[in-house]
Amino acid sequence: MTPEQILQGVAQMLGTWPPGYMVDPCTLGQQDMHYFQNAVEEVDRQLLREAVLQVSASCR
């Protein structure tokens, strides 16, 4: 873990980190995948593709 990630984790535990703010690319990508899973418009489909690529590249 980087020093920045350690500080963010401590700040989250203390409740001083902005609520709802995420840094983890895996969590963000998974949230985007769930949000855009039923995308109809092409713009939303592209965002879904990007989220899938991000999760498949970053998360194991």
C-alpha positions as CSV (number, residue, x, y, z in Angstrom):
1,M,0.0,0.0,0.0
2,T,1.2,3.5,-0.7
3,P,1.4,6.1,2.0
4,E,-1.6,7.9,0.4
5,Q,-3.7,4.8,0.6
6,I,-2.8,4.3,4.2
7,L,-3.8,7.8,5.1
8,Q,-7.1,7.4,3.2
9,G,-7.8,4.2,5.1
10,V,-7.1,5.8,8.4
11,A,-9.2,8.9,7.5
12,Q,-12.1,6.6,6.5
13,M,-11.9,4.7,9.8
14,L,-12.0,8.0,11.6
15,G,-15.0,9.2,9.5
16,T,-13.1,12.3,8.2
17,W,-12.9,11.1,4.6
18,P,-15.7,12.5,2.4
19,P,-18.7,10.2,2.5
20,G,-19.3,8.2,-0.7
21,Y,-15.8,9.0,-2.1
22,M,-13.9,6.0,-3.5
23,V,-10.4,5.6,-4.7
24,D,-10.2,1.9,-5.4
25,P,-10.4,1.3,-9.2
26,C,-11.8,-2.2,-8.6
27,T,-14.7,-0.9,-6.5
28,L,-15.4,2.0,-8.9
29,G,-15.3,-0.2,-11.9
30,Q,-17.7,-2.8,-10.3
31,Q,-20.1,0.0,-9.4
32,D,-20.1,1.3,-12.9
33,M,-20.6,-2.2,-14.3
34,H,-23.7,-2.7,-12.1
35,Y,-25.0,0.8,-12.9
36,F,-24.6,0.4,-16.7
37,Q,-25.5,-3.3,-17.0
38,N,-28.8,-2.6,-18.7
39,A,-27.5,0.2,-20.9
40,V,-29.6,1.1,-23.9
41,E,-27.9,4.2,-25.3
42,E,-24.6,3.9,-27.1
43,V,-22.9,6.3,-24.7
44,D,-23.9,4.2,-21.7
45,R,-22.8,1.0,-23.5
46,Q,-19.4,2.6,-24.1
47,L,-19.1,3.4,-20.4
48,L,-20.0,-0.2,-19.6
49,R,-17.3,-1.4,-21.9
50,E,-14.8,0.8,-20.2
51,A,-15.9,-0.4,-16.8
52,V,-15.5,-4.0,-17.9
53,L,-12.1,-3.4,-19.2
54,Q,-11.0,-1.6,-16.1
55,V,-12.3,-4.4,-13.8
56,S,-10.7,-7.1,-15.9
57,A,-7.4,-5.3,-16.0
58,S,-7.2,-4.2,-12.4
59,C,-9.1,-6.7,-10.4
60,R,-8.4,-10.4,-9.8
